[in-house]
Amino acid sequence: MNSLPPISRCLLPVLAACVVVLLADAASACPTCKDQMAADPAAANLARGYYYSILFMLSMPPLILSGLATLFYWEIRKGRARQAALAKSAN
């Protein structure tokens, strides 16, 4: 099935991990963004804007889902109350 010897199968992931670790510092941020953020004191506002936009985008799915769940809960509750009222009036 696999023509590589067992040591080669283990060596390839280890080498890949070493390359990733060695290049991690170079890939931490694009040089233009990193240099611009360090040189410009007003860049703190830009970073703060990115932070709040990310928080906003991350909060939207739970807010939408919880809003829909609440709507469904209330609609089911009103429907059951209506059925109970109809059953009570029929008796």
C-alpha positions in Angstrom: 0.0 0.0 0.0 2.4 2.6 1.2 5.9 2.4 -0.4 7.6 4.7 2.2 9.4 3.1 5.1 8.0 3.8 8.5 10.8 6.2 9.4 10.1 8.3 6.3 6.4 8.5 7.1 7.3 10.0 10.6 10.1 12.2 9.2 7.9 14.1 6.8 5.5 15.5 9.3 8.3 16.4 11.7 10.1 18.3 8.9 6.9 20.1 8.0 6.4 21.1 11.6 10.0 22.4 11.8 9.5 24.5 8.6 6.3 26.0 10.0 7.9 26.9 13.3 10.9 28.5 11.6 8.8 30.5 9.3 6.2 31.6 11.9 7.9 34.8 12.7 8.1 35.8 9.1 4.4 35.2 8.6 3.2 36.9 11.8 2.0 40.0 9.9 2.5 41.5 6.5 5.4 44.0 6.7 3.4 46.9 5.4 0.7 46.6 8.1 3.2 45.9 10.9 5.4 48.8 10.0 2.5 51.2 9.4 0.9 50.3 12.8 4.2 50.9 14.6 5.0 54.2 12.9 1.6 55.8 13.1 0.3 56.7 16.6 -3.3 57.1 15.1 -3.1 53.4 14.2 -4.4 52.5 17.6 -7.8 53.8 16.5 -7.5 51.6 13.4 -6.7 48.6 15.5 -9.6 49.4 17.9 -11.9 49.6 14.9 -10.8 46.2 13.6 -11.3 44.8 17.1 -14.9 46.1 17.4 -15.8 45.1 13.9 -14.6 41.5 14.6 -16.6 41.5 17.9 -19.7 42.7 16.0 -19.4 40.1 13.3 -18.8 37.3 15.8 -21.8 38.4 17.9 -24.3 38.4 15.0 -24.9 34.7 14.6 -25.7 34.0 18.2 -27.9 37.1 18.4 -29.8 36.1 15.3 -30.2 32.5 16.4 -31.3 33.4 19.9 -33.7 36.0 18.5 -35.3 33.4 16.2 -35.4 30.8 19.0 -37.2 33.4 21.2 -39.7 34.2 18.5 -40.4 30.5 17.9 -40.8 29.9 21.7 -43.3 32.7 22.0 -45.3 31.6 18.9 -45.5 28.0 20.2 -46.5 29.3 23.6 -49.3 31.4 22.1 -50.4 28.5 19.9 -50.7 26.2 22.9 -52.6 28.8 24.9 -55.0 29.2 22.0 -55.5 25.5 21.8 -56.1 25.3 25.5 -58.6 28.1 25.3 -60.5 26.4 22.4 -60.5 23.1 24.2 -61.8 24.8 27.4 -64.6 26.7 25.4 -65.6 23.4 23.7 -66.2 21.7 27.0 
